[in-house]
Each structure stands twice: as structure tokens, then as C-alpha cells.
Amino acid sequence: MTDEMTARAARRAKVGATLDPELVAAVDRYVEGHPGTDRSGVIDEALRLWWARQQAEAMERQFAAPRSRREIEERKAWTAVQAAAAGRIFRRR
Amino acid sequence: MDGGPSRRRGAHLQATVRAPSWPRRGEIWSVYTPGQPEDPHQPRPALVISENTRNRTTDDLTVIPLFSGGVLGPTRVALASGAGGIRRDSVLFCEEITTVARQFLTRGPWGAPVNDAILEAILRAVRRALGEVLPAD
């Protein structure tokens, strides 16, 4: 666990939520069968997976967005810089 | 490198005039490809993200490319005019993080280093670019 995760765990938020009873029952069955787990941990994991999908979708939108002519020109300039920088790094290795 | 079309195209960025020094973390500098003076879109601005001991003592450093626009997203950080010395709102493309030789830096710093909140946002955007899942800032 990273320091950041430890710090986050130390300042956990308590929330109330209305959930699908079938899912709650499934969570409870899982917790009963897996010592050391609890509802909060399962819900945390579910939210992490949800956020991972949100981030992935946002990443898709970011990279699929049309580029302006100016961005294309600036990108070309950066590609030249990056190619020269990479060439220099790998030549000296 | 300081004159001609490249200077005009980058006119929304204003460099401060200061005696040459080593680049500090959080500062914005102009970056170019040595030996390619014909590229009208260079130099390009970039924010120095590498740690200062390295910046001071080694011949290379790590930068985040700065674009004059672009779609925001998990690996992008908006930089408002004034931050780091820029004159127009810009976007840091953190997925394009790059290590360059010090000799690639041609002018700078544009202004004072950006604040810690921006640096933190940049680090989180870089981490997302490397595959980590992190909530929005």
C-alpha cells in the first residue's frame, strides 16, 4: 500500500446509500466467505472499478478528439524535439 | 532562435530576461531541437518537472510539453494565463513527458515557477498517463 493510499484510508468518509438489496446480499455472502473483508472494502473496490472505467472513457474522449491545425503543428514540433532527445539518450547508452 | 517566425508564433508566451541559470522545477522554458533552425514552430514552451538537484547537476532534465490549446482530459492540465509567466491560457500534455538535454533549452524561465497545486495536478496526470487510476483533481 502506498503512503497516499494509507493516508486516504486514514481519512475515510462515512456515507449513507440506498442500494439494490440483491447486491447487498451478494456482498454480505462474499464477506461471510472471506475473512478479513468487509462491506466497506467491497464497496471501495466496486467504486475503484467504476472510476477506472470513467477514467478510461475520459481517456478515449481525450485522445479521439479532433486536433486543431495549430495543435497538429505544435505536435510536429514536439515530435522533432522528442526524436532528437531520444536519439541523444540512446546513443550515449 | 529568438527571432523570426517562431518567435512570433510563440508570442503569447513572454519570457523574462534573466541571467542564464539552471532551470528550476515548475519553471517554463523554451525548448527546441538543436540543428533544426528551419522549423517555424520551434522553440516550444515546456514546464520543467524534474527534481532540482538533477536539474542543477546533470546535463538533462524532464519536461512537460505545453500546448496553446487542446482537449482537456485525465492526462492534461490546464494552465491559466499568468501561471509560470504564460500570457494565454494553455494546456500541459502530461502524456508527452519528455527527457531532454539541457542544451535543448533555449530561453527561460518565462516567469516564476507554477504553484504546488499545479505541480501536484501535473504529477497526478503523469501517473494517469502511466496507467494508474486516480480520481479527478
gemmi code that builds the backbone of each chain (N, CA, C; Angstrom):
import gemmi

chains = {
    "A": [
        ("MET", (0.852, -1.193, 0.000), (0.000, 0.000, 0.000), (0.892, 1.250, 0.000)),
        ("THR", (0.631, 2.197, -0.895), (1.447, 3.395, -0.947), (1.109, 4.316, 0.211)),
        ("ASP", (1.996, 5.297, 0.482), (1.727, 6.271, 1.535), (0.421, 6.997, 1.279)),
        ("GLU", (0.196, 7.286, -0.022), (-1.026, 8.020, -0.377), (-2.266, 7.190, -0.054)),
        ("MET", (-2.216, 5.894, -0.365), (-3.354, 5.028, -0.074), (-3.566, 4.913, 1.430)),
        ("THR", (-2.447, 4.818, 2.183), (-2.548, 4.733, 3.642), (-3.200, 5.992, 4.196)),
        ("ALA", (-2.773, 7.135, 3.669), (-3.330, 8.403, 4.141), (-4.815, 8.487, 3.817)),
        ("ARG", (-5.177, 8.016, 2.629), (-6.597, 8.043, 2.243), (-7.418, 7.144, 3.151)),
        ("ALA", (-6.831, 5.971, 3.465), (-7.552, 5.023, 4.316), (-7.778, 5.608, 5.703)),
        ("ALA", (-6.825, 6.438, 6.157), (-6.933, 7.019, 7.493), (-8.024, 8.076, 7.572)),
        ("ARG", (-8.388, 8.653, 6.440), (-9.433, 9.683, 6.476), (-10.630, 9.230, 5.635)),
        ("ARG", (-11.146, 8.101, 6.006), (-12.269, 7.528, 5.265), (-13.550, 8.300, 5.550)),
        ("ALA", (-14.383, 8.398, 4.539), (-15.647, 9.118, 4.677), (-16.772, 8.135, 4.954)),
        ("LYS", (-17.651, 8.532, 5.867), (-18.807, 7.681, 6.170), (-19.995, 8.239, 5.387)),
        ("VAL", (-20.624, 7.376, 4.579), (-21.756, 7.847, 3.771), (-22.933, 6.887, 3.942)),
        ("GLY", (-24.109, 7.398, 3.669), (-25.292, 6.546, 3.630), (-25.705, 6.378, 2.179)),
        ("ALA", (-26.108, 5.206, 1.780), (-26.508, 4.992, 0.389), (-27.637, 3.977, 0.344)),
        ("THR", (-28.520, 4.129, -0.643), (-29.605, 3.166, -0.844), (-29.189, 2.245, -1.975)),
        ("LEU", (-29.105, 0.941, -1.674), (-28.533, 0.007, -2.646), (-29.520, -1.099, -3.004)),
        ("ASP", (-29.264, -1.714, -4.123), (-30.042, -2.876, -4.571), (-29.871, -3.993, -3.533)),
        ("PRO", (-30.982, -4.479, -2.932), (-30.862, -5.490, -1.872), (-30.204, -6.787, -2.349)),
        ("GLU", (-30.390, -7.132, -3.603), (-29.733, -8.358, -4.112), (-28.224, -8.189, -4.099)),
        ("LEU", (-27.779, -6.993, -4.477), (-26.333, -6.747, -4.480), (-25.794, -6.721, -3.055)),
        ("VAL", (-26.557, -6.108, -2.155), (-26.118, -6.071, -0.752), (-26.007, -7.503, -0.217)),
        ("ALA", (-26.991, -8.336, -0.566), (-26.946, -9.736, -0.112), (-25.722, -10.440, -0.688)),
        ("ALA", (-25.409, -10.140, -1.942), (-24.233, -10.756, -2.565), (-22.955, -10.309, -1.866)),
        ("VAL", (-22.922, -9.042, -1.522), (-21.742, -8.523, -0.811), (-21.614, -9.226, 0.531)),
        ("ASP", (-22.728, -9.344, 1.240), (-22.693, -9.974, 2.564), (-22.254, -11.437, 2.479)),
        ("ARG", (-22.732, -12.146, 1.459), (-22.312, -13.552, 1.286), (-20.798, -13.618, 1.047)),
        ("TYR", (-20.321, -12.688, 0.207), (-18.887, -12.671, -0.096), (-18.078, -12.408, 1.184)),
        ("VAL", (-18.525, -11.426, 1.962), (-17.793, -11.062, 3.184), (-17.784, -12.233, 4.164)),
        ("GLU", (-18.931, -12.934, 4.255), (-19.002, -14.091, 5.167), (-17.994, -15.174, 4.775)),
        ("GLY", (-17.813, -15.310, 3.481), (-16.917, -16.357, 2.997), (-15.465, -15.940, 2.888)),
        ("HIS", (-15.170, -14.700, 3.161), (-13.795, -14.206, 3.019), (-13.387, -13.418, 4.267)),
        ("PRO", (-12.840, -14.133, 5.254), (-12.407, -13.458, 6.480), (-11.440, -12.315, 6.156)),
        ("GLY", (-11.566, -11.225, 6.899), (-10.678, -10.085, 6.678), (-11.270, -9.056, 5.727)),
        ("THR", (-12.388, -9.415, 5.109), (-13.043, -8.426, 4.243), (-14.259, -7.866, 4.958)),
        ("ASP", (-14.742, -6.733, 4.444), (-15.973, -6.171, 4.992), (-16.718, -5.434, 3.879)),
        ("ARG", (-17.930, -5.022, 4.193), (-18.754, -4.319, 3.200), (-18.018, -3.104, 2.622)),
        ("SER", (-17.406, -2.343, 3.514), (-16.736, -1.113, 3.057), (-15.651, -1.429, 2.025)),
        ("GLY", (-14.893, -2.495, 2.300), (-13.817, -2.862, 1.383), (-14.360, -3.252, 0.017)),
        ("VAL", (-15.466, -4.004, 0.033), (-16.056, -4.429, -1.248), (-16.596, -3.224, -2.014)),
        ("ILE", (-17.251, -2.328, -1.285), (-17.799, -1.141, -1.965), (-16.660, -0.246, -2.475)),
        ("ASP", (-15.600, -0.136, -1.694), (-14.408, 0.609, -2.151), (-13.905, 0.041, -3.485)),
        ("GLU", (-13.778, -1.282, -3.522), (-13.274, -1.939, -4.725), (-14.217, -1.706, -5.912)),
        ("ALA", (-15.530, -1.760, -5.618), (-16.508, -1.519, -6.687), (-16.374, -0.097, -7.225)),
        ("LEU", (-16.199, 0.847, -6.307), (-16.075, 2.247, -6.746), (-14.775, 2.470, -7.510)),
        ("ARG", (-13.706, 1.771, -7.078), (-12.431, 1.884, -7.819), (-12.605, 1.379, -9.247)),
        ("LEU", (-13.302, 0.267, -9.409), (-13.535, -0.271, -10.753), (-14.402, 0.685, -11.577)),
        ("TRP", (-15.403, 1.260, -10.893), (-16.256, 2.240, -11.582), (-15.420, 3.432, -12.054)),
        ("TRP", (-14.549, 3.924, -11.156), (-13.744, 5.083, -11.541), (-12.743, 4.730, -12.647)),
        ("ALA", (-12.213, 3.525, -12.592), (-11.274, 3.097, -13.647), (-11.964, 3.171, -15.005)),
        ("ARG", (-13.232, 2.769, -15.048), (-13.964, 2.830, -16.319), (-14.223, 4.283, -16.723)),
        ("GLN", (-14.560, 5.114, -15.724), (-14.757, 6.538, -16.037), (-13.485, 7.148, -16.615)),
        ("GLN", (-12.357, 6.834, -15.978), (-11.082, 7.402, -16.442), (-10.742, 6.893, -17.844)),
        ("ALA", (-10.991, 5.609, -18.069), (-10.691, 5.039, -19.391), (-11.542, 5.702, -20.465)),
        ("GLU", (-12.819, 5.938, -20.140), (-13.698, 6.587, -21.123), (-13.262, 8.031, -21.378)),
        ("ALA", (-12.853, 8.697, -20.296), (-12.374, 10.082, -20.462), (-11.091, 10.103, -21.296)),
        ("MET", (-10.262, 9.088, -21.107), (-9.014, 8.987, -21.879), (-9.349, 8.776, -23.364)),
        ("GLU", (-10.346, 7.913, -23.620), (-10.779, 7.690, -25.015), (-11.217, 9.010, -25.640)),
        ("ARG", (-12.030, 9.758, -24.904), (-12.521, 11.035, -25.447), (-11.363, 11.994, -25.695)),
        ("GLN", (-10.436, 12.016, -24.752), (-9.292, 12.926, -24.886), (-8.490, 12.624, -26.149)),
        ("PHE", (-8.170, 11.344, -26.352), (-7.287, 11.004, -27.469), (-8.030, 10.939, -28.807)),
        ("ALA", (-9.367, 10.738, -28.752), (-10.120, 10.660, -30.001), (-10.576, 12.023, -30.495)),
        ("ALA", (-10.451, 13.034, -29.658), (-10.948, 14.362, -30.046), (-10.177, 14.885, -31.256)),
        ("PRO", (-10.887, 15.528, -32.175), (-10.196, 16.082, -33.347), (-9.162, 17.123, -32.908)),
        ("ARG", (-8.056, 17.157, -33.648), (-6.988, 18.097, -33.302), (-7.077, 19.322, -34.207)),
        ("SER", (-6.893, 20.458, -33.618), (-6.885, 21.680, -34.416), (-5.599, 21.708, -35.251)),
        ("ARG", (-5.627, 22.527, -36.292), (-4.441, 22.661, -37.142), (-3.244, 23.119, -36.300)),
        ("ARG", (-3.513, 24.020, -35.397), (-2.434, 24.538, -34.552), (-1.836, 23.430, -33.673)),
        ("GLU", (-2.733, 22.600, -33.110), (-2.229, 21.507, -32.269), (-1.381, 20.544, -33.095)),
        ("ILE", (-1.821, 20.289, -34.321), (-1.053, 19.386, -35.186), (0.346, 19.957, -35.454)),
        ("GLU", (0.399, 21.256, -35.695), (1.702, 21.896, -35.950), (2.587, 21.851, -34.706)),
        ("GLU", (1.991, 22.162, -33.569), (2.770, 22.143, -32.322), (3.243, 20.723, -32.008)),
        ("ARG", (2.386, 19.769, -32.305), (2.729, 18.368, -32.049), (3.912, 17.933, -32.923)),
        ("LYS", (3.905, 18.389, -34.172), (5.022, 18.062, -35.066), (6.331, 18.596, -34.496)),
        ("ALA", (6.278, 19.810, -34.004), (7.488, 20.409, -33.427), (7.956, 19.588, -32.227)),
        ("TRP", (6.990, 19.169, -31.395), (7.366, 18.377, -30.222), (7.910, 17.003, -30.618)),
        ("THR", (7.330, 16.442, -31.660), (7.823, 15.141, -32.122), (9.290, 15.248, -32.541)),
        ("ALA", (9.625, 16.361, -33.187), (11.033, 16.560, -33.593), (11.924, 16.682, -32.366)),
        ("VAL", (11.465, 17.428, -31.383), (12.252, 17.577, -30.148), (12.425, 16.214, -29.472)),
        ("GLN", (11.331, 15.465, -29.371), (11.376, 14.178, -28.675), (12.266, 13.176, -29.413)),
        ("ALA", (12.200, 13.213, -30.749), (13.049, 12.285, -31.516), (14.517, 12.610, -31.292)),
        ("ALA", (14.840, 13.886, -31.308), (16.238, 14.282, -31.093), (16.675, 13.927, -29.672)),
        ("ALA", (15.780, 14.143, -28.713), (16.118, 13.847, -27.313), (16.325, 12.346, -27.118)),
        ("ALA", (15.435, 11.557, -27.710), (15.563, 10.097, -27.572), (16.839, 9.613, -28.257)),
        ("GLY", (17.126, 10.159, -29.429), (18.342, 9.768, -30.147), (19.576, 10.032, -29.308)),
        ("ARG", (19.582, 11.172, -28.638), (20.735, 11.528, -27.814), (20.875, 10.576, -26.623)),
        ("ILE", (19.741, 10.256, -25.998), (19.785, 9.365, -24.830), (20.287, 7.978, -25.226)),
        ("PHE", (19.757, 7.432, -26.314), (20.109, 6.054, -26.664), (21.492, 5.951, -27.288)),
        ("ARG", (21.961, 7.022, -27.906), (23.331, 6.994, -28.459), (24.362, 6.888, -27.358)),
        ("ARG", (24.099, 7.525, -26.219), (25.121, 7.565, -25.168), (25.080, 6.338, -24.270)),
        ("ARG", (24.067, 5.513, -24.439), (23.963, 4.327, -23.576), (24.959, 3.267, -24.027)),
    ],
    "B": [
        ("MET", (17.736, 31.667, -32.408), (16.427, 31.049, -32.189), (15.401, 32.055, -31.665)),
        ("ASP", (15.868, 33.215, -31.230), (14.932, 34.111, -30.572), (14.186, 35.021, -31.532)),
        ("GLY", (14.552, 35.017, -32.797), (13.874, 35.917, -33.720), (13.066, 35.135, -34.732)),
        ("GLY", (12.461, 35.862, -35.686), (11.791, 35.207, -36.800), (10.440, 34.648, -36.465)),
        ("PRO", (9.927, 33.845, -37.388), (8.547, 33.362, -37.264), (8.274, 32.597, -35.982)),
        ("SER", (9.263, 31.820, -35.523), (8.995, 31.030, -34.331), (8.720, 31.933, -33.141)),
        ("ARG", (9.409, 33.052, -33.095), (9.190, 33.990, -32.003), (7.779, 34.578, -32.096)),
        ("ARG", (7.373, 34.901, -33.336), (6.050, 35.498, -33.494), (4.958, 34.497, -33.131)),
        ("ARG", (5.114, 33.243, -33.584), (4.093, 32.241, -33.297), (3.987, 31.981, -31.793)),
        ("GLY", (5.082, 32.118, -31.089), (5.057, 31.875, -29.650), (4.869, 33.157, -28.869)),
        ("ALA", (4.322, 34.178, -29.545), (4.262, 35.487, -28.907), (3.303, 35.543, -27.724)),
        ("HIS", (2.442, 34.530, -27.572), (1.560, 34.560, -26.413), (2.306, 34.180, -25.148)),
        ("LEU", (3.540, 33.777, -25.314), (4.360, 33.425, -24.168), (5.447, 34.485, -24.008)),
        ("GLN", (5.566, 35.001, -22.823), (6.506, 36.082, -22.612), (7.636, 35.624, -21.704)),
        ("ALA", (8.848, 35.676, -22.200), (9.984, 35.254, -21.391), (10.458, 36.395, -20.511)),
        ("THR", (10.890, 36.039, -19.337), (11.530, 37.041, -18.505), (12.992, 37.080, -18.906)),
        ("VAL", (13.587, 38.226, -18.782), (15.002, 38.349, -19.128), (15.793, 38.218, -17.838)),
        ("ARG", (16.638, 37.240, -17.806), (17.384, 36.969, -16.579), (18.689, 36.322, -16.984)),
        ("ALA", (19.688, 36.500, -16.192), (20.973, 35.874, -16.494), (20.778, 34.368, -16.589)),
        ("PRO", (21.468, 33.707, -17.540), (21.320, 32.263, -17.674), (21.577, 31.564, -16.344)),
        ("SER", (20.771, 30.594, -16.072), (20.892, 29.888, -14.814), (20.404, 28.480, -15.047)),
        ("TRP", (20.406, 27.666, -14.020), (19.863, 26.320, -14.216), (18.349, 26.373, -14.032)),
        ("PRO", (17.642, 25.526, -14.780), (16.182, 25.532, -14.729), (15.664, 24.899, -13.439)),
        ("ARG", (14.705, 25.563, -12.831), (14.106, 25.042, -11.593), (12.813, 24.301, -11.910)),
        ("ARG", (12.497, 23.363, -11.013), (11.235, 22.634, -11.123), (10.061, 23.618, -11.080)),
        ("GLY", (9.141, 23.475, -12.010), (7.970, 24.342, -12.042), (8.108, 25.535, -12.967)),
        ("GLU", (9.319, 25.769, -13.464), (9.516, 26.896, -14.388), (9.167, 26.489, -15.820)),
        ("ILE", (8.822, 27.487, -16.604), (8.564, 27.250, -18.025), (9.745, 27.777, -18.830)),
        ("TRP", (10.236, 26.934, -19.718), (11.373, 27.280, -20.580), (11.006, 26.962, -22.032)),
        ("SER", (11.697, 27.616, -22.942), (11.547, 27.305, -24.362), (12.484, 26.166, -24.721)),
        ("VAL", (11.946, 25.216, -25.479), (12.707, 24.033, -25.858), (12.757, 23.944, -27.380)),
        ("TYR", (13.895, 23.572, -27.928), (13.996, 23.428, -29.380), (14.897, 22.248, -29.729)),
        ("THR", (14.903, 21.911, -31.012), (15.776, 20.842, -31.484), (17.038, 21.477, -32.047)),
        ("PRO", (18.173, 21.293, -31.413), (19.403, 21.872, -31.950), (19.641, 21.393, -33.376)),
        ("GLY", (20.069, 22.295, -34.223), (20.398, 21.913, -35.598), (19.228, 21.936, -36.549)),
        ("GLN", (18.044, 22.343, -36.066), (16.888, 22.426, -36.974), (16.270, 23.816, -36.906)),
        ("PRO", (17.047, 24.830, -37.240), (16.538, 26.196, -37.097), (15.425, 26.528, -38.088)),
        ("GLU", (15.227, 25.637, -39.075), (14.222, 25.954, -40.106), (12.797, 25.636, -39.654)),
        ("ASP", (12.629, 24.956, -38.537), (11.283, 24.605, -38.074), (10.583, 25.861, -37.543)),
        ("PRO", (9.516, 26.301, -38.234), (8.865, 27.547, -37.830), (8.086, 27.433, -36.524)),
        ("HIS", (7.860, 26.192, -36.063), (7.055, 26.023, -34.850), (7.910, 25.815, -33.603)),
        ("GLN", (9.190, 25.956, -33.764), (10.075, 25.848, -32.609), (10.689, 27.225, -32.333)),
        ("PRO", (11.099, 27.499, -31.112), (11.040, 26.624, -29.948), (9.619, 26.502, -29.395)),
        ("ARG", (9.415, 25.479, -28.571), (8.136, 25.249, -27.905), (8.309, 25.400, -26.388)),
        ("PRO", (7.288, 25.890, -25.721), (7.388, 26.010, -24.264), (7.159, 24.676, -23.548)),
        ("ALA", (7.819, 24.519, -22.430), (7.655, 23.301, -21.630), (7.864, 23.641, -20.161)),
        ("LEU", (7.228, 22.866, -19.332), (7.375, 23.064, -17.883), (8.352, 22.026, -17.330)),
        ("VAL", (9.337, 22.497, -16.594), (10.333, 21.591, -16.000), (9.687, 20.867, -14.821)),
        ("ILE", (9.727, 19.536, -14.853), (9.077, 18.763, -13.789), (10.091, 17.963, -12.974)),
        ("SER", (11.303, 17.825, -13.486), (12.294, 17.014, -12.760), (12.767, 17.734, -11.495)),
        ("GLU", (13.339, 16.952, -10.626), (13.746, 17.401, -9.297), (14.978, 18.318, -9.410)),
        ("ASN", (15.082, 19.283, -8.508), (16.067, 20.352, -8.690), (17.527, 19.933, -8.574)),
        ("THR", (17.835, 18.923, -7.774), (19.243, 18.501, -7.705), (19.682, 17.995, -9.071)),
        ("ARG", (18.814, 17.218, -9.686), (19.120, 16.751, -11.045), (19.207, 17.933, -12.010)),
        ("ASN", (18.251, 18.834, -11.911), (18.244, 19.974, -12.831), (19.532, 20.788, -12.737)),
        ("ARG", (20.074, 20.874, -11.515), (21.272, 21.688, -11.285), (22.538, 20.955, -11.667)),
        ("THR", (22.557, 19.639, -11.479), (23.847, 18.938, -11.562), (24.025, 18.048, -12.794)),
        ("THR", (22.964, 17.734, -13.514), (23.138, 16.849, -14.661), (22.891, 17.605, -15.966)),
        ("ASP", (23.182, 16.937, -17.076), (23.049, 17.641, -18.357), (21.697, 17.370, -19.031)),
        ("ASP", (20.783, 16.741, -18.307), (19.441, 16.607, -18.882), (18.378, 16.794, -17.808)),
        ("LEU", (17.145, 16.951, -18.240), (16.049, 17.187, -17.307), (14.739, 16.767, -17.971)),
        ("THR", (13.705, 16.645, -17.166), (12.430, 16.155, -17.680), (11.423, 17.295, -17.737)),
        ("VAL", (10.727, 17.365, -18.862), (9.789, 18.475, -19.071), (8.420, 17.952, -19.510)),
        ("ILE", (7.428, 18.793, -19.311), (6.077, 18.526, -19.804), (5.786, 19.542, -20.915)),
        ("PRO", (5.493, 19.072, -22.117), (5.197, 19.989, -23.207), (3.936, 20.821, -22.949)),
        ("LEU", (4.010, 22.066, -23.342), (2.891, 22.993, -23.182), (2.338, 23.320, -24.563)),
        ("PHE", (1.030, 23.171, -24.718), (0.372, 23.460, -25.991), (-0.523, 24.687, -25.824)),
        ("SER", (-0.753, 25.366, -26.924), (-1.577, 26.582, -26.834), (-3.059, 26.239, -26.705)),
        ("GLY", (-3.421, 24.991, -26.930), (-4.802, 24.561, -26.763), (-4.855, 23.051, -26.779)),
        ("GLY", (-6.064, 22.527, -26.744), (-6.192, 21.068, -26.771), (-7.281, 20.621, -25.828)),
        ("VAL", (-7.821, 19.457, -26.113), (-8.909, 18.920, -25.296), (-8.368, 18.530, -23.921)),
        ("LEU", (-9.076, 18.910, -22.887), (-8.669, 18.506, -21.536), (-9.103, 17.068, -21.290)),
        ("GLY", (-8.437, 16.417, -20.374), (-8.759, 15.028, -20.052), (-7.887, 14.556, -18.910)),
        ("PRO", (-7.901, 13.262, -18.626), (-7.200, 12.742, -17.450), (-5.695, 13.021, -17.426)),
        ("THR", (-5.081, 13.178, -18.608), (-3.629, 13.376, -18.614), (-3.247, 14.799, -19.034)),
        ("ARG", (-4.220, 15.697, -18.979), (-3.961, 17.092, -19.368), (-4.216, 18.011, -18.179)),
        ("VAL", (-3.459, 19.077, -18.104), (-3.641, 20.056, -17.031), (-3.742, 21.441, -17.664)),
        ("ALA", (-4.823, 22.124, -17.372), (-4.990, 23.489, -17.890), (-4.096, 24.431, -17.106)),
        ("LEU", (-3.467, 25.344, -17.823), (-2.610, 26.339, -17.174), (-3.155, 27.716, -17.545)),
        ("ALA", (-3.618, 28.432, -16.539), (-4.240, 29.742, -16.800), (-3.172, 30.778, -17.098)),
        ("SER", (-3.560, 31.782, -17.876), (-2.599, 32.838, -18.212), (-2.038, 33.431, -16.926)),
        ("GLY", (-0.774, 33.733, -16.957), (-0.100, 34.265, -15.773), (0.713, 33.199, -15.055)),
        ("ALA", (0.201, 31.986, -15.003), (0.928, 30.921, -14.298), (2.240, 30.630, -15.020)),
        ("GLY", (3.319, 30.682, -14.298), (4.623, 30.379, -14.890), (5.104, 31.429, -15.877)),
        ("GLY", (4.324, 32.492, -16.055), (4.720, 33.549, -16.982), (4.052, 33.489, -18.339)),
        ("ILE", (3.118, 32.557, -18.524), (2.457, 32.485, -19.837), (1.427, 33.610, -19.949)),
        ("ARG", (1.201, 34.069, -21.177), (0.288, 35.199, -21.378), (-1.097, 34.760, -21.821)),
        ("ARG", (-1.232, 33.484, -22.223), (-2.556, 32.976, -22.626), (-2.805, 31.641, -21.957)),
        ("ASP", (-4.050, 31.333, -21.781), (-4.399, 30.012, -21.249), (-3.781, 28.935, -22.139)),
        ("SER", (-3.216, 27.913, -21.534), (-2.550, 26.842, -22.290), (-2.867, 25.496, -21.645)),
        ("VAL", (-2.368, 24.439, -22.266), (-2.640, 23.097, -21.752), (-1.336, 22.305, -21.683)),
        ("LEU", (-1.085, 21.707, -20.532), (0.072, 20.820, -20.365), (-0.336, 19.416, -20.797)),
        ("PHE", (0.374, 18.858, -21.755), (0.104, 17.498, -22.232), (1.024, 16.549, -21.446)),
        ("CYS", (0.508, 16.079, -20.311), (1.374, 15.315, -19.404), (1.729, 13.939, -19.962)),
        ("GLU", (0.929, 13.430, -20.911), (1.273, 12.141, -21.520), (2.488, 12.262, -22.431)),
        ("GLU", (2.906, 13.495, -22.716), (4.062, 13.715, -23.589), (5.318, 14.018, -22.785)),
        ("ILE", (5.339, 13.656, -21.530), (6.504, 13.893, -20.673), (7.781, 13.414, -21.376)),
        ("THR", (8.813, 14.249, -21.324), (9.998, 14.014, -22.154), (11.266, 14.401, -21.405)),
        ("THR", (12.296, 13.604, -21.568), (13.607, 13.982, -21.038), (14.429, 14.590, -22.168)),
        ("VAL", (14.921, 15.787, -21.933), (15.720, 16.471, -22.960), (17.054, 16.903, -22.372)),
        ("ALA", (18.016, 17.097, -23.253), (19.308, 17.626, -22.814), (19.136, 19.091, -22.433)),
        ("ARG", (19.938, 19.525, -21.479), (19.870, 20.933, -21.061), (20.081, 21.862, -22.252)),
        ("GLN", (20.906, 21.399, -23.211), (21.205, 22.256, -24.365), (19.986, 22.470, -25.261)),
        ("PHE", (18.922, 21.675, -25.042), (17.697, 21.873, -25.814), (16.903, 23.078, -25.307)),
        ("LEU", (17.240, 23.558, -24.131), (16.535, 24.711, -23.573), (17.178, 25.973, -24.106)),
        ("THR", (16.353, 26.827, -24.677), (16.934, 27.994, -25.314), (16.638, 29.298, -24.600)),
        ("ARG", (15.504, 29.403, -23.943), (15.174, 30.649, -23.246), (14.352, 30.340, -22.015)),
        ("GLY", (14.528, 31.138, -20.995), (13.700, 30.967, -19.817), (14.417, 31.427, -18.566)),
        ("PRO", (13.766, 31.387, -17.441), (12.360, 30.991, -17.328), (11.426, 32.101, -17.795)),
        ("TRP", (10.205, 31.672, -18.167), (9.214, 32.648, -18.600), (8.749, 33.496, -17.425)),
        ("GLY", (8.786, 32.933, -16.257), (8.334, 33.664, -15.071), (8.642, 32.838, -13.835)),
        ("ALA", (7.941, 33.121, -12.756), (8.133, 32.369, -11.506), (7.615, 30.938, -11.695)),
        ("PRO", (8.121, 30.000, -10.914), (7.590, 28.627, -11.005), (6.095, 28.593, -10.712)),
        ("VAL", (5.405, 27.625, -11.316), (3.978, 27.457, -11.012), (3.838, 26.978, -9.571)),
        ("ASN", (2.645, 27.121, -9.012), (2.481, 26.781, -7.591), (2.394, 25.260, -7.356)),
        ("ASP", (2.436, 24.907, -6.083), (2.472, 23.481, -5.711), (1.207, 22.732, -6.148)),
        ("ALA", (0.065, 23.412, -6.139), (-1.191, 22.744, -6.541), (-1.112, 22.328, -8.007)),
        ("ILE", (-0.529, 23.170, -8.826), (-0.395, 22.822, -10.250), (0.600, 21.673, -10.413)),
        ("LEU", (1.701, 21.741, -9.681), (2.679, 20.644, -9.765), (2.047, 19.319, -9.350)),
        ("GLU", (1.236, 19.362, -8.302), (0.568, 18.144, -7.836), (-0.385, 17.614, -8.916)),
        ("ALA", (-1.124, 18.532, -9.547), (-2.044, 18.120, -10.614), (-1.264, 17.502, -11.780)),
        ("ILE", (-0.106, 18.044, -12.078), (0.724, 17.512, -13.166), (1.193, 16.090, -12.819)),
        ("LEU", (1.660, 15.920, -11.584), (2.138, 14.585, -11.185), (1.008, 13.557, -11.279)),
        ("ARG", (-0.175, 13.954, -10.861), (-1.311, 13.018, -10.937), (-1.660, 12.712, -12.391)),
        ("ALA", (-1.561, 13.704, -13.255), (-1.853, 13.474, -14.673), (-0.796, 12.553, -15.301)),
        ("VAL", (0.461, 12.727, -14.894), (1.517, 11.835, -15.403), (1.248, 10.404, -14.940)),
        ("ARG", (0.855, 10.269, -13.676), (0.573, 8.928, -13.144), (-0.576, 8.268, -13.910)),
        ("ARG", (-1.589, 9.062, -14.265), (-2.682, 8.505, -15.072), (-2.152, 8.087, -16.440)),
        ("ALA", (-1.255, 8.897, -16.990), (-0.697, 8.576, -18.308), (0.088, 7.254, -18.254)),
        ("LEU", (0.597, 6.925, -17.079), (1.358, 5.684, -16.927), (0.464, 4.508, -16.542)),
        ("GLY", (-0.835, 4.769, -16.433), (-1.764, 3.657, -16.212), (-2.413, 3.601, -14.848)),
        ("GLU", (-2.069, 4.529, -13.964), (-2.671, 4.498, -12.631), (-4.075, 5.100, -12.682)),
        ("VAL", (-4.974, 4.538, -11.896), (-6.332, 5.070, -11.826), (-6.411, 6.018, -10.637)),
        ("LEU", (-6.657, 7.288, -10.931), (-6.720, 8.296, -9.884), (-7.940, 9.169, -10.105)),
        ("PRO", (-8.686, 9.466, -9.045), (-9.843, 10.346, -9.194), (-9.452, 11.705, -9.764)),
        ("ALA", (-10.422, 12.378, -10.340), (-10.177, 13.705, -10.925), (-9.726, 14.673, -9.840)),
        ("ASP", (-8.931, 15.662, -10.266), (-8.415, 16.655, -9.310), (-9.536, 17.601, -8.894)),
    ],
}
model = gemmi.Model(1)
for chain_id, residues in chains.items():
    chain = gemmi.Chain(chain_id)
    for i, (resn, *xyz) in enumerate(residues, 1):
        res = gemmi.Residue()
        res.name, res.seqid = resn, gemmi.SeqId(i, " ")
        for name, pos in zip(("N", "CA", "C"), xyz):
            atom = gemmi.Atom()
            atom.name, atom.element = name, gemmi.Element(name[0])
            atom.pos, atom.b_iso = gemmi.Position(*pos), 0.0
            res.add_atom(atom)
        chain.add_residue(res)
    model.add_chain(chain)
structure = gemmi.Structure()
structure.add_model(model)
structure.setup_entities()
